[in-house]
Structure formats: C-alpha cells, structure tokens
Amino acid sequence: MLASLLDNAMIHGAPRDSEIAVAMDFTAKAASLGVEDDGPGIPTDLRERVFDRVFCAEVGGGTGCGLGLAIARDAALAHGGTVRLVPGMPGARFEAILPLA
C-alpha cells in the first residue's frame, strides 16, 4: 500500500525537484499514513475516479497503468481500513487509515 502511494506521488507529482512528504500518526484505535506531493493536484471531478482500476487522469504529465491507487485502497480495505484523497490543491495528499489490533 505504501509503495503504491509513493509510486503514485513520484509519477504524478511535479517532475524533478518534486517533494514528497510522508507522515504517520496514531490514535488509540487507528494508524494514519499520509503521502503528499507538490504536483498539480487532482481536479475535483476526478477525485473519486482515481481509485478506479485502469483509470488514468492526465494530470501532472506522468504516465501509469491506473492500478496503483486501486491496489492501495484494496489493500487497506482488506485490513479493515481505507485510503482517501484529502481535498486541497496544489498537490495531492492521500491518507490511509488502518485500525489497530
């Protein structure tokens, strides 16, 4: 899941000189992992579609097969969690939330 989120940030974030931030946070019930890039962001109308298999938003000039975010979300769901796109631009921030055992 983390590899898919990082790969997405590297492919679709701003090319070269791009910055990617990774942050983790814990509560008594869940772990939160955030991956943020400084690319062009994702238009509002595409924010849910980026999780569809083989959907490729032509944002940021990157190319991919459209599977990474779907795989990340499926992995999180398999463990009782989720992955979501946190609204805001520029850039994109994806947050995975997983319950703690």
N, CA, C and O atoms as a printed pandas DataFrame, in Angstrom:
     atom_number atom_name residue_name chain_id  residue_number  x_coord  y_coord  z_coord
0              1         N          MET        A               1    0.829   -1.180    0.000
1              2        CA          MET        A               1    0.000    0.000    0.000
2              3         C          MET        A               1    0.878    1.249    0.000
3              4         O          MET        A               1    0.668    2.167   -0.792
4              5         N          LEU        A               2    1.859    1.272    0.895
5              6        CA          LEU        A               2    2.757    2.427    0.947
6              7         C          LEU        A               2    3.522    2.581   -0.371
7              8         O          LEU        A               2    3.680    3.693   -0.875
8              9         N          ALA        A               3    3.987    1.478   -0.917
9             10        CA          ALA        A               3    4.721    1.533   -2.187
10            11         C          ALA        A               3    3.839    2.103   -3.293
11            12         O          ALA        A               3    4.309    2.899   -4.106
12            13         N          SER        A               4    2.581    1.711   -3.334
13            14        CA          SER        A               4    1.665    2.230   -4.359
14            15         C          SER        A               4    1.433    3.723   -4.189
15            16         O          SER        A               4    1.396    4.459   -5.174
16            17         N          LEU        A               5    1.279    4.177   -2.956
17            18        CA          LEU        A               5    1.057    5.602   -2.712
18            19         C          LEU        A               5    2.303    6.422   -3.054
19            20         O          LEU        A               5    2.195    7.503   -3.633
20            21         N          LEU        A               6    3.490    5.906   -2.696
21            22        CA          LEU        A               6    4.726    6.607   -3.037
22            23         C          LEU        A               6    4.957    6.625   -4.541
23            24         O          LEU        A               6    5.364    7.643   -5.102
24            25         N          ASP        A               7    4.695    5.501   -5.186
25            26        CA          ASP        A               7    4.857    5.422   -6.636
26            27         C          ASP        A               7    3.936    6.433   -7.321
27            28         O          ASP        A               7    4.351    7.114   -8.259
28            29         N          ASN        A               8    2.709    6.532   -6.863
29            30        CA          ASN        A               8    1.762    7.496   -7.426
30            31         C          ASN        A               8    2.285    8.920   -7.268
31            32         O          ASN        A               8    2.204    9.720   -8.200
32            33         N          ALA        A               9    2.816    9.234   -6.101
33            34        CA          ALA        A               9    3.337   10.578   -5.855
34            35         C          ALA        A               9    4.532   10.870   -6.759
35            36         O          ALA        A               9    4.670   11.984   -7.266
36            37         N          MET        A              10    5.393    9.879   -6.963
37            38        CA          MET        A              10    6.570   10.085   -7.816
38            39         C          MET        A              10    6.189   10.234   -9.287
39            40         O          MET        A              10    6.796   11.026  -10.007
40            41         N          ILE        A              11    5.195    9.482   -9.733
41            42        CA          ILE        A              11    4.780    9.532  -11.137
42            43         C          ILE        A              11    3.971   10.789  -11.441
43            44         O          ILE        A              11    4.194   11.433  -12.467
44            45         N          HIS        A              12    3.035   11.145  -10.562
45            46        CA          HIS        A              12    2.094   12.214  -10.869
46            47         C          HIS        A              12    2.376   13.532  -10.171
47            48         O          HIS        A              12    1.722   14.536  -10.456
48            49         N          GLY        A              13    3.338   13.543   -9.263
49            50        CA          GLY        A              13    3.732   14.799   -8.633
50            51         C          GLY        A              13    4.516   15.633   -9.628
51            52         O          GLY        A              13    4.750   15.210  -10.760
52            53         N          ALA        A              14    4.909   16.791   -9.211
53            54        CA          ALA        A              14    5.689   17.659  -10.107
54            55         C          ALA        A              14    6.987   16.958  -10.481
55            56         O          ALA        A              14    7.677   16.428   -9.610
56            57         N          PRO        A              15    7.322   16.947  -11.754
57            58        CA          PRO        A              15    8.556   16.279  -12.170
58            59         C          PRO        A              15    9.801   16.989  -11.637
59            60         O          PRO        A              15    9.787   18.192  -11.375
60            61         N          ARG        A              16   10.865   16.224  -11.488
61            62        CA          ARG        A              16   12.140   16.761  -10.992
62            63         C          ARG        A              16   11.904   17.593   -9.744
63            64         O          ARG        A              16   10.738   17.802   -9.406
64            65         N          ASP        A              17   12.811   18.039   -9.097
65            66        CA          ASP        A              17   12.708   18.922   -7.928
66            67         C          ASP        A              17   11.414   18.791   -7.135
67            68         O          ASP        A              17   11.057   19.694   -6.380
68            69         N          SER        A              18   10.714   17.684   -7.298
69            70        CA          SER        A              18    9.462   17.473   -6.591
70            71         C          SER        A              18    9.745   17.050   -5.160
71            72         O          SER        A              18   10.765   16.422   -4.875
72            73         N          GLU        A              19    8.851   17.395   -4.282
73            74        CA          GLU        A              19    8.971   16.964   -2.892
74            75         C          GLU        A              19    7.794   16.068   -2.555
75            76         O          GLU        A              19    6.653   16.334   -2.934
76            77         N          ILE        A              20    8.098   15.009   -1.838
77            78        CA          ILE        A              20    7.071   14.090   -1.357
78            79         C          ILE        A              20    7.223   14.016    0.151
79            80         O          ILE        A              20    8.320   13.786    0.662
80            81         N          ALA        A              21    6.135   14.208    0.854
81            82        CA          ALA        A              21    6.148   14.139    2.316
82            83         C          ALA        A              21    5.380   12.902    2.760
83            84         O          ALA        A              21    4.316   12.590    2.224
84            85         N          VAL        A              22    5.926   12.212    3.734
85            86        CA          VAL        A              22    5.274   11.036    4.314
86            87         C          VAL        A              22    5.137   11.290    5.807
87            88         O          VAL        A              22    6.097   11.689    6.466
88            89         N          ALA        A              23    3.947   11.059    6.336
89            90        CA          ALA        A              23    3.702   11.280    7.759
90            91         C          ALA        A              23    2.861   10.144    8.322
91            92         O          ALA        A              23    1.993    9.597    7.642
92            93         N          MET        A              24    3.131    9.803    9.565
93            94        CA          MET        A              24    2.335    8.788   10.260
94            95         C          MET        A              24    1.811    9.383   11.555
95            96         O          MET        A              24    2.457   10.225   12.179
96            97         N          ASP        A              25    0.635    8.932   11.944
97            98        CA          ASP        A              25    0.034    9.371   13.193
98            99         C          ASP        A              25   -0.732    8.193   13.772
99           100         O          ASP        A              25   -1.224    7.337   13.035
100          101         N          PHE        A              26   -0.828    8.155   15.071
101          102        CA          PHE        A              26   -1.525    7.055   15.744
102          103         C          PHE        A              26   -2.507    7.607   16.763
103          104         O          PHE        A              26   -2.240    8.602   17.435
104          105         N          THR        A              27   -3.647    6.940   16.862
105          106        CA          THR        A              27   -4.579    7.172   17.946
106          107         C          THR        A              27   -4.721    5.840   18.666
107          108         O          THR        A              27   -4.048    4.873   18.310
108          109         N          ALA        A              28   -5.564    5.776   19.648
109          110        CA          ALA        A              28   -5.756    4.523   20.370
110          111         C          ALA        A              28   -6.380    3.446   19.484
111          112         O          ALA        A              28   -6.239    2.255   19.761
112          113         N          LYS        A              29   -7.070    3.861   18.421
113          114        CA          LYS        A              29   -7.801    2.903   17.598
114          115         C          LYS        A              29   -7.276    2.735   16.174
115          116         O          LYS        A              29   -7.587    1.738   15.523
116          117         N          ALA        A              30   -6.488    3.685   15.679
117          118        CA          ALA        A              30   -6.099    3.611   14.263
118          119         C          ALA        A              30   -4.725    4.218   14.016
119          120         O          ALA        A              30   -4.223    5.036   14.786
120          121         N          ALA        A              31   -4.146    3.782   12.912
121          122        CA          ALA        A              31   -2.909    4.370   12.401
122          123         C          ALA        A              31   -3.261    5.103   11.116
123          124         O          ALA        A              31   -4.056    4.623   10.309
124          125         N          SER        A              32   -2.661    6.263   10.941
125          126        CA          SER        A              32   -2.903    7.066    9.748
126          127         C          SER        A              32   -1.574    7.299    9.052
127          128         O          SER        A              32   -0.587    7.672    9.686
128          129         N          LEU        A              33   -1.553    7.078    7.748
129          130        CA          LEU        A              33   -0.365    7.283    6.939
130          131         C          LEU        A              33   -0.721    8.256    5.825
131          132         O          LEU        A              33   -1.648    8.006    5.055
132          133         N          GLY        A              34    0.002    9.353    5.736
133          134        CA          GLY        A              34   -0.252   10.341    4.699
134          135         C          GLY        A              34    0.912   10.431    3.737
135          136         O          GLY        A              34    2.069   10.435    4.158
136          137         N          VAL        A              35    0.620   10.502    2.448
137          138        CA          VAL        A              35    1.624   10.711    1.406
138          139         C          VAL        A              35    1.160   11.906    0.583
139          140         O          VAL        A              35    0.065   11.908    0.019
140          141         N          GLU        A              36    2.020   12.925    0.526
141          142        CA          GLU        A              36    1.651   14.181   -0.135
142          143         C          GLU        A              36    2.726   14.580   -1.147
143          144         O          GLU        A              36    3.922   14.489   -0.869
144          145         N          ASP        A              37    2.278   15.026   -2.330
145          146        CA          ASP        A              37    3.222   15.526   -3.333
146          147         C          ASP        A              37    2.918   16.987   -3.614
147          148         O          ASP        A              37    1.886   17.512   -3.197
148          149         N          ASP        A              38    3.827   17.635   -4.326
149          150        CA          ASP        A              38    3.639   19.049   -4.637
150          151         C          ASP        A              38    3.345   19.277   -6.118
151          152         O          ASP        A              38    3.691   20.312   -6.687
152          153         N          GLY        A              39    2.701   18.289   -6.723
153          154        CA          GLY        A              39    2.328   18.380   -8.131
154          155         C          GLY        A              39    1.114   19.259   -8.351
155          156         O          GLY        A              39    0.767   20.065   -7.488
156          157         N          PRO        A              40    0.468   19.113   -9.492
157          158        CA          PRO        A              40   -0.651   19.976   -9.846
158          159         C          PRO        A              40   -1.955   19.656   -9.115
159          160         O          PRO        A              40   -2.916   20.418   -9.221
160          161         N          GLY        A              41   -2.010   18.562   -8.387
161          162        CA          GLY        A              41   -3.244   18.193   -7.700
162          163         C          GLY        A              41   -4.186   17.444   -8.618
163          164         O          GLY        A              41   -3.862   17.171   -9.774
164          165         N          ILE        A              42   -5.339   17.118   -8.101
165          166        CA          ILE        A              42   -6.337   16.344   -8.845
166          167         C          ILE        A              42   -7.625   17.156   -8.892
167          168         O          ILE        A              42   -8.156   17.538   -7.850
168          169         N          PRO        A              43   -8.127   17.420  -10.088
169          170        CA          PRO        A              43   -9.373   18.184  -10.203
170          171         C          PRO        A              43  -10.513   17.518   -9.425
171          172         O          PRO        A              43  -10.578   16.294   -9.320
172          173         N          THR        A              44  -11.385   18.330   -8.896
173          174        CA          THR        A              44  -12.495   17.852   -8.068
174          175         C          THR        A              44  -13.295   16.747   -8.737
175          176         O          THR        A              44  -13.660   15.772   -8.080
176          177         N          ASP        A              45  -13.575   16.878  -10.026
177          178        CA          ASP        A              45  -14.416   15.897  -10.712
178          179         C          ASP        A              45  -13.728   14.542  -10.912
179          180         O          ASP        A              45  -14.390   13.576  -11.291
180          181         N          LEU        A              46  -12.440   14.452  -10.670
181          182        CA          LEU        A              46  -11.720   13.179  -10.847
182          183         C          LEU        A              46  -11.323   12.531   -9.526
183          184         O          LEU        A              46  -10.745   11.444   -9.533
184          185         N          ARG        A              47  -11.611   13.154   -8.415
185          186        CA          ARG        A              47  -11.087   12.695   -7.124
186          187         C          ARG        A              47  -11.533   11.308   -6.704
187          188         O          ARG        A              47  -10.750   10.602   -6.069
188          189         N          GLU        A              48  -12.720   10.885   -7.014
189          190        CA          GLU        A              48  -13.128    9.513   -6.686
190          191         C          GLU        A              48  -12.701    8.541   -7.774
191          192         O          GLU        A              48  -12.418    7.376   -7.495
192          193         N          ARG        A              49  -12.656    9.010   -8.993
193          194        CA          ARG        A              49  -12.312    8.122  -10.116
194          195         C          ARG        A              49  -10.872    7.640  -10.070
195          196         O          ARG        A              49  -10.563    6.595  -10.642
196          197         N          VAL        A              50   -9.980    8.371   -9.406
197          198        CA          VAL        A              50   -8.574    7.955   -9.379
198          199         C          VAL        A              50   -8.390    6.606   -8.683
199          200         O          VAL        A              50   -7.336    5.983   -8.813
200          201         N          PHE        A              51   -9.394    6.157   -7.954
201          202        CA          PHE        A              51   -9.324    4.853   -7.290
202          203         C          PHE        A              51   -9.874    3.721   -8.159
203          204         O          PHE        A              51   -9.794    2.554   -7.774
204          205         N          ASP        A              52  -10.430    4.054   -9.327
205          206        CA          ASP        A              52  -10.935    3.036  -10.249
206          207         C          ASP        A              52   -9.769    2.349  -10.955
207          208         O          ASP        A              52   -8.796    2.992  -11.347
208          209         N          ARG        A              53   -9.887    1.033  -11.108
209          210        CA          ARG        A              53   -8.841    0.302  -11.827
210          211         C          ARG        A              53   -8.743    0.798  -13.267
211          212         O          ARG        A              53   -9.751    1.053  -13.925
212          213         N          VAL        A              54   -7.536    0.924  -13.726
213          214        CA          VAL        A              54   -7.126    1.373  -15.060
214          215         C          VAL        A              54   -7.625    2.761  -15.457
215          216         O          VAL        A              54   -7.653    3.089  -16.643
216          217         N          PHE        A              55   -8.015    3.567  -14.494
217          218        CA          PHE        A              55   -8.342    4.961  -14.791
218          219         C          PHE        A              55   -7.058    5.770  -14.685
219          220         O          PHE        A              55   -6.361    5.711  -13.672
220          221         N          CYS        A              56   -6.750    6.517  -15.725
221          222        CA          CYS        A              56   -5.543    7.349  -15.749
222          223         C          CYS        A              56   -5.936    8.798  -15.960
223          224         O          CYS        A              56   -6.362    9.190  -17.046
224          225         N          ALA        A              57   -5.787    9.584  -14.910
225          226        CA          ALA        A              57   -6.035   11.016  -15.040
226          227         C          ALA        A              57   -4.803   11.636  -15.664
227          228         O          ALA        A              57   -3.692   11.429  -15.175
228          229         N          GLU        A              58   -4.976   12.381  -16.717
229          230        CA          GLU        A              58   -3.844   13.012  -17.375
230          231         C          GLU        A              58   -3.536   14.330  -16.670
231          232         O          GLU        A              58   -3.749   15.421  -17.201
232          233         N          VAL        A              59   -3.024   14.176  -15.444
233          234        CA          VAL        A              59   -2.687   15.317  -14.611
234          235         C          VAL        A              59   -1.223   15.179  -14.219
235          236         O          VAL        A              59   -0.804   14.105  -13.785
236          237         N          GLY        A              60   -0.455   16.215  -14.357
237          238        CA          GLY        A              60    0.928   16.200  -13.910
238          239         C          GLY        A              60    1.911   15.631  -14.906
239          240         O          GLY        A              60    3.106   15.564  -14.618
240          241         N          GLY        A              61    1.447   15.224  -16.060
241          242        CA          GLY        A              61    2.350   14.748  -17.088
242          243         C          GLY        A              61    2.908   13.356  -16.858
243          244         O          GLY        A              61    3.693   12.871  -17.673
244          245         N          GLY        A              62    2.524   12.700  -15.772
245          246        CA          GLY        A              62    3.031   11.363  -15.504
246          247         C          GLY        A              62    2.246   10.312  -16.260
247          248         O          GLY        A              62    1.117   10.544  -16.694
248          249         N          THR        A              63    2.855    9.169  -16.408
249          250        CA          THR        A              63    2.155    8.058  -17.036
250          251         C          THR        A              63    2.144    6.895  -16.060
251          252         O          THR        A              63    3.090    6.704  -15.295
252          253         N          GLY        A              64    1.111    6.149  -16.090
253          254        CA          GLY        A              64    0.979    4.980  -15.233
254          255         C          GLY        A              64   -0.075    4.080  -15.826
255          256         O          GLY        A              64   -0.709    4.423  -16.824
256          257         N          CYS        A              65   -0.262    2.929  -15.214
257          258        CA          CYS        A              65   -1.235    1.969  -15.748
258          259         C          CYS        A              65   -2.591    2.100  -15.079
259          260         O          CYS        A              65   -3.532    1.407  -15.465
260          261         N          GLY        A              66   -2.718    2.978  -14.077
261          262        CA          GLY        A              66   -4.004    3.192  -13.447
262          263         C          GLY        A              66   -4.383    2.124  -12.444
263          264         O          GLY        A              66   -5.569    1.906  -12.198
264          265         N          LEU        A              67   -3.404    1.452  -11.860
265          266        CA          LEU        A              67   -3.694    0.401  -10.885
266          267         C          LEU        A              67   -3.243    0.742   -9.466
267          268         O          LEU        A              67   -3.800    0.212   -8.505
268          269         N          GLY        A              68   -2.262    1.600   -9.319
269          270        CA          GLY        A              68   -1.649    1.850   -8.019
270          271         C          GLY        A              68   -2.597    2.269   -6.920
271          272         O          GLY        A              68   -2.572    1.690   -5.834
272          273         N          LEU        A              69   -3.433    3.263   -7.171
273          274        CA          LEU        A              69   -4.345    3.735   -6.130
274          275         C          LEU        A              69   -5.446    2.721   -5.844
275          276         O          LEU        A              69   -5.906    2.608   -4.707
276          277         N          ALA        A              70   -5.868    1.987   -6.863
277          278        CA          ALA        A              70   -6.859    0.922   -6.658
278          279         C          ALA        A              70   -6.259   -0.178   -5.783
279          280         O          ALA        A              70   -6.930   -0.697   -4.890
280          281         N          ILE        A              71   -5.007   -0.531   -6.034
281          282        CA          ILE        A              71   -4.332   -1.548   -5.232
282          283         C          ILE        A              71   -4.167   -1.060   -3.789
283          284         O          ILE        A              71   -4.393   -1.819   -2.846
284          285         N          ALA        A              72   -3.776    0.191   -3.620
285          286        CA          ALA        A              72   -3.612    0.747   -2.276
286          287         C          ALA        A              72   -4.924    0.705   -1.503
287          288         O          ALA        A              72   -4.952    0.305   -0.339
288          289         N          ARG        A              73   -6.009    1.118   -2.151
289          290        CA          ARG        A              73   -7.299    1.114   -1.461
290          291         C          ARG        A              73   -7.755   -0.311   -1.164
291          292         O          ARG        A              73   -8.271   -0.576   -0.078
292          293         N          ASP        A              74   -7.576   -1.227   -2.102
293          294        CA          ASP        A              74   -7.957   -2.632   -1.868
294          295         C          ASP        A              74   -7.172   -3.231   -0.709
295          296         O          ASP        A              74   -7.728   -3.975    0.099
296          297         N          ALA        A              75   -5.881   -2.914   -0.621
297          298        CA          ALA        A              75   -5.060   -3.423    0.486
298          299         C          ALA        A              75   -5.563   -2.880    1.815
299          300         O          ALA        A              75   -5.650   -3.616    2.798
300          301         N          ALA        A              76   -5.889   -1.608    1.848
301          302        CA          ALA        A              76   -6.410   -1.017    3.080
302          303         C          ALA        A              76   -7.755   -1.639    3.457
303          304         O          ALA        A              76   -7.982   -1.969    4.621
304          305         N          LEU        A              77   -8.647   -1.799    2.474
305          306        CA          LEU        A              77   -9.956   -2.406    2.741
306          307         C          LEU        A              77   -9.813   -3.830    3.259
307          308         O          LEU        A              77  -10.581   -4.254    4.123
308          309         N          ALA        A              78   -8.837   -4.575    2.739
309          310        CA          ALA        A              78   -8.618   -5.950    3.179
310          311         C          ALA        A              78   -8.218   -6.009    4.651
311          312         O          ALA        A              78   -8.378   -7.046    5.296
312          313         N          HIS        A              79   -7.702   -4.913    5.182
313          314        CA          HIS        A              79   -7.294   -4.853    6.583
314          315         C          HIS        A              79   -8.261   -4.017    7.423
315          316         O          HIS        A              79   -7.930   -3.613    8.538
316          317         N          GLY        A              80   -9.450   -3.763    6.888
317          318        CA          GLY        A              80  -10.466   -3.031    7.631
318          319         C          GLY        A              80  -10.287   -1.524    7.617
319          320         O          GLY        A              80  -10.897   -0.822    8.423
320          321         N          GLY        A              81   -9.459   -1.016    6.712
321          322        CA          GLY        A              81   -9.209    0.418    6.646
322          323         C          GLY        A              81   -9.678    1.024    5.350
323          324         O          GLY        A              81  -10.539    0.469    4.668
324          325         N          THR        A              82   -9.112    2.162    5.010
325          326        CA          THR        A              82   -9.464    2.850    3.777
326          327         C          THR        A              82   -8.319    3.756    3.341
327          328         O          THR        A              82   -7.410    4.047    4.118
328          329         N          VAL        A              83   -8.377    4.192    2.099
329          330        CA          VAL        A              83   -7.483    5.223    1.577
330          331         C          VAL        A              83   -8.383    6.282    0.973
331          332         O          VAL        A              83   -9.339    5.971    0.263
332          333         N          ARG        A              84   -8.070    7.533    1.261
333          334        CA          ARG        A              84   -8.868    8.623    0.709
334          335         C          ARG        A              84   -7.955    9.727    0.216
335          336         O          ARG        A              84   -6.806    9.847    0.642
336          337         N          LEU        A              85   -8.482   10.520   -0.677
337          338        CA          LEU        A              85   -7.797   11.705   -1.164
338          339         C          LEU        A              85   -8.263   12.872   -0.303
339          340         O          LEU        A              85   -9.459   13.152   -0.217
340          341         N          VAL        A              86   -7.328   13.536    0.323
341          342        CA          VAL        A              86   -7.654   14.683    1.156
342          343         C          VAL        A              86   -7.772   15.900    0.240
343          344         O          VAL        A              86   -6.818   16.227   -0.465
344          345         N          PRO        A              87   -8.915   16.572    0.236
345          346        CA          PRO        A              87   -9.112   17.712   -0.652
346          347         C          PRO        A              87   -8.080   18.808   -0.410
347          348         O          PRO        A              87   -7.623   19.021    0.713
348          349         N          GLY        A              88   -7.733   19.483   -1.474
349          350        CA          GLY        A              88   -6.796   20.598   -1.390
350          351         C          GLY        A              88   -5.912   20.630   -2.618
351          352         O          GLY        A              88   -5.614   19.590   -3.206
352          353         N          MET        A              89   -5.503   21.793   -2.996
353          354        CA          MET        A              89   -4.604   21.949   -4.134
354          355         C          MET        A              89   -3.678   23.100   -3.799
355          356         O          MET        A              89   -4.106   23.950   -3.019
356          357         N          PRO        A              90   -2.514   23.219   -4.275
357          358        CA          PRO        A              90   -1.908   22.305   -5.244
358          359         C          PRO        A              90   -1.436   21.033   -4.557
359          360         O          PRO        A              90   -1.436   20.924   -3.331
360          361         N          GLY        A              91   -1.045   20.104   -5.359
361          362        CA          GLY        A              91   -0.572   18.829   -4.848
362          363         C          GLY        A              91   -1.712   17.889   -4.533
363          364         O          GLY        A              91   -2.888   18.244   -4.615
364          365         N          ALA        A              92   -1.329   16.689   -4.172
365          366        CA          ALA        A              92   -2.305   15.684   -3.778
366          367         C          ALA        A              92   -1.834   15.058   -2.475
367          368         O          ALA        A              92   -0.643   14.801   -2.300
368          369         N          ARG        A              93   -2.758   14.813   -1.568
369          370        CA          ARG        A              93   -2.459   14.131   -0.320
370          371         C          ARG        A              93   -3.406   12.953   -0.187
371          372         O          ARG        A              93   -4.627   13.108   -0.158
372          373         N          PHE        A              94   -2.808   11.768   -0.108
373          374        CA          PHE        A              94   -3.582   10.562    0.114
374          375         C          PHE        A              94   -3.341   10.108    1.547
375          376         O          PHE        A              94   -2.215   10.135    2.043
376          377         N          GLU        A              95   -4.417    9.691    2.198
377          378        CA          GLU        A              95   -4.331    9.274    3.586
378          379         C          GLU        A              95   -4.892    7.866    3.726
379          380         O          GLU        A              95   -6.032    7.598    3.349
380          381         N          ALA        A              96   -4.087    6.982    4.268
381          382        CA          ALA        A              96   -4.532    5.611    4.564
382          383         C          ALA        A              96   -4.802    5.547    6.058
383          384         O          ALA        A              96   -3.996    6.006    6.867
384          385         N          ILE        A              97   -5.928    4.979    6.408
385          386        CA          ILE        A              97   -6.288    4.805    7.808
386          387         C          ILE        A              97   -6.537    3.330    8.042
387          388         O          ILE        A              97   -7.375    2.717    7.381
388          389         N          LEU        A              98   -5.799    2.764    8.993
389          390        CA          LEU        A              98   -5.903    1.346    9.319
390          391         C          LEU        A              98   -6.197    1.180   10.800
391          392         O          LEU        A              98   -5.568    1.825   11.638
392          393         N          PRO        A              99   -7.152    0.315   11.123
393          394        CA          PRO        A              99   -7.443    0.080   12.538
394          395         C          PRO        A              99   -6.287   -0.669   13.202
395          396         O          PRO        A              99   -5.630   -1.504   12.580
396          397         N          LEU        A             100   -6.055   -0.353   14.472
397          398        CA          LEU        A             100   -5.045   -1.074   15.233
398          399         C          LEU        A             100   -5.686   -2.281   15.897
399          400         O          LEU        A             100   -6.849   -2.239   16.297
400          401         N          ALA        A             101   -4.926   -3.345   16.009
401          402        CA          ALA        A             101   -5.463   -4.590   16.615
402          403         C          ALA        A             101   -5.626   -4.403   18.097
403          404         O          ALA        A             101   -6.060   -5.322   18.791
